[in-house]
C-alpha cells in the first residue's frame, strides 16, 4: 500500500471532516478505522450543530445532504427558582440558532462525500502510533502487520485513558439518559434547557419529536432506566412543568459524563482531534462544534505547508486554537459546576444570571455568539 502524507486514525465525523477539508490540497490522505466501513452510520445519538459548524459543513459539501431540524428559539430556566431567558433567531438575522441532526445521518453524509472524493479508507485495522519513530503507524489486520511512515498522524478516534498522565480528568458524578419524546403539540423549533436539582435536562427539536438529554447522579439514572415509559414520562414532565407537554417517550440509553482534556493536543508529527483531544459534558452542546473548528483551523495550516508534520506548522495550529479551546472547555465546565449544584446560594446566583441575560441584550448576544462561533466569533 502506498504510504500517505497524512494518516487519519478514526473514520468518525471528525476524522472524515478533516479528510474532506484536506482533499484537493497538496498532501495525500488516508483514513484508518478499527471498525467496518460506515459503522458511524449506526450512531443513535442526536447532535446540536452550531451555526459555525453549519458553515464548515457547507464548505465540505455535505450540508445540503443532511436532514436537519433548525432551532429557532432556545428557552432556558431553572426548576424551583426564579430567572429565565430566551434566545430567538430573529435577533441574529440567521436561519436558525443551530440545527439538530442525528449522528448517524451526519456520518452517512460525510461517508458518502468520502466515497465521492475517492479518499482511501482502510477499515478493520487496529492502528498504533510508534512512540519512537515519529510519524510511523503500525496497522494490524487479521494476521498481517504493516508499517506506514507518514509525515503526520492525526488521532481522531475514541476517547482517552483515565490513567494517561497527559490527560486531565474530572468525573462529574453524572450520567446522561437519552431518548426521544413526543410533544402534545408542535414544538415550534424551540429547544429547552432546564436546570433541575438532579442536573440539567435538554429537549432538542428533532423532526417532529424532541431529543432528550436528562442528566443525574448514576443512582437516579438507574431508577429512570428501571421505570416503564409511562412512569419515566411523568418524571420528565415534572421537570418541565407547564412549559411543554409530552405524551410519549422512546426506550432509553445512558452514558457516563466526564471532562477529559489532553493537556497538549500536538506532539512530534502527531495531532489529536475530537474526543481524542477533549471530551466535554453535553450541557452546552459544544463538543463536536469545538472539534470541527479545530478541524478547519488544522486543515488551513496543513494545506499551506510543504511538510504537514513540521513542528512550526503544528505550533502555529496550537496557537490558533489555544484561546477557543481553553475558553470552551472552561465555559462548559463552569456551567456544569454552577448549574448542577442545588445549594440555595448557587440557586439564587443562577437565577440572577438568567435574569441578567434576559434583561441585558448585549450580554445575551455575547453568550449566543460565543456558542454559535466560538471564542473568536469564528469564522
ZIMOSUL-V89584 format. One record per backbone hydrogen bond with DSSP energy under -1.0 kcal/mol. NH is the residue of the N-H (numbers start at 1). CO is the residue of the C=O. If there is no record, write none. Layout:
# ZIMOSUL-V89584
nh=NH co=CO
nh=NH co=CO
This chain:
# ZIMOSUL-V89584
nh=6 co=28
nh=7 co=152
nh=8 co=30
nh=9 co=154
nh=10 co=32
nh=16 co=12
nh=17 co=13
nh=18 co=14
nh=19 co=15
nh=20 co=16
nh=21 co=17
nh=22 co=18
nh=25 co=22
nh=30 co=6
nh=31 co=120
nh=32 co=8
nh=33 co=122
nh=39 co=36
nh=41 co=38
nh=42 co=39
nh=43 co=40
nh=47 co=101
nh=49 co=99
nh=52 co=372
nh=54 co=50
nh=55 co=51
nh=56 co=52
nh=57 co=53
nh=58 co=54
nh=59 co=55
nh=60 co=56
nh=61 co=58
nh=62 co=57
nh=63 co=57
nh=65 co=62
nh=66 co=63
nh=69 co=100
nh=71 co=98
nh=72 co=189
nh=73 co=189
nh=74 co=87
nh=75 co=191
nh=76 co=85
nh=77 co=193
nh=79 co=195
nh=85 co=76
nh=87 co=74
nh=89 co=72
nh=91 co=88
nh=92 co=89
nh=94 co=89
nh=96 co=94
nh=97 co=71
nh=99 co=49
nh=100 co=69
nh=101 co=47
nh=103 co=45
nh=104 co=43
nh=106 co=102
nh=107 co=103
nh=108 co=104
nh=109 co=105
nh=110 co=106
nh=111 co=107
nh=112 co=108
nh=113 co=109
nh=114 co=110
nh=115 co=111
nh=116 co=112
nh=117 co=113
nh=118 co=115
nh=119 co=114
nh=122 co=31
nh=124 co=35
nh=125 co=33
nh=126 co=140
nh=128 co=138
nh=130 co=136
nh=134 co=132
nh=136 co=133
nh=137 co=148
nh=138 co=128
nh=139 co=146
nh=140 co=126
nh=141 co=144
nh=144 co=141
nh=146 co=139
nh=148 co=137
nh=150 co=135
nh=151 co=5
nh=152 co=5
nh=153 co=269
nh=154 co=7
nh=155 co=271
nh=156 co=9
nh=164 co=161
nh=167 co=164
nh=168 co=261
nh=170 co=259
nh=172 co=257
nh=175 co=216
nh=176 co=255
nh=177 co=214
nh=178 co=253
nh=179 co=212
nh=181 co=210
nh=182 co=248
nh=184 co=245
nh=190 co=187
nh=191 co=73
nh=192 co=203
nh=193 co=75
nh=194 co=201
nh=195 co=77
nh=196 co=199
nh=201 co=194
nh=202 co=213
nh=203 co=192
nh=204 co=211
nh=206 co=209
nh=209 co=206
nh=210 co=181
nh=211 co=204
nh=212 co=179
nh=213 co=202
nh=214 co=177
nh=215 co=200
nh=216 co=175
nh=221 co=217
nh=222 co=218
nh=223 co=219
nh=224 co=220
nh=225 co=221
nh=226 co=222
nh=232 co=228
nh=233 co=229
nh=234 co=230
nh=235 co=231
nh=236 co=232
nh=237 co=233
nh=238 co=234
nh=239 co=235
nh=240 co=236
nh=241 co=237
nh=243 co=240
nh=247 co=182
nh=250 co=180
nh=253 co=178
nh=255 co=176
nh=257 co=174
nh=259 co=170
nh=260 co=279
nh=261 co=168
nh=262 co=277
nh=263 co=166
nh=267 co=270
nh=270 co=267
nh=271 co=153
nh=272 co=265
nh=273 co=155
nh=276 co=273
nh=277 co=274
nh=278 co=274
nh=279 co=260
nh=290 co=286
nh=291 co=287
nh=292 co=288
nh=293 co=289
nh=294 co=290
nh=295 co=291
nh=296 co=292
nh=297 co=293
nh=298 co=294
nh=299 co=295
nh=300 co=296
nh=301 co=297
nh=302 co=298
nh=303 co=299
nh=305 co=302
nh=310 co=307
nh=314 co=310
nh=315 co=311
nh=316 co=312
nh=317 co=313
nh=318 co=314
nh=319 co=315
nh=320 co=316
nh=321 co=317
nh=322 co=318
nh=325 co=321
nh=326 co=322
nh=327 co=323
nh=328 co=324
nh=329 co=325
nh=330 co=326
nh=331 co=327
nh=332 co=328
nh=333 co=329
nh=334 co=330
nh=335 co=331
nh=336 co=332
nh=337 co=333
nh=338 co=334
nh=339 co=335
nh=340 co=336
nh=347 co=343
nh=348 co=344
nh=349 co=345
nh=350 co=346
nh=351 co=347
nh=352 co=348
nh=353 co=349
nh=354 co=350
nh=355 co=351
nh=356 co=352
nh=357 co=353
nh=358 co=354
nh=359 co=355
nh=360 co=356
nh=364 co=360
nh=365 co=361
nh=366 co=362
nh=367 co=363
nh=368 co=364
nh=369 co=365
nh=370 co=366
nh=371 co=367
nh=372 co=368
nh=373 co=369
nh=374 co=370
nh=377 co=374
nh=378 co=373
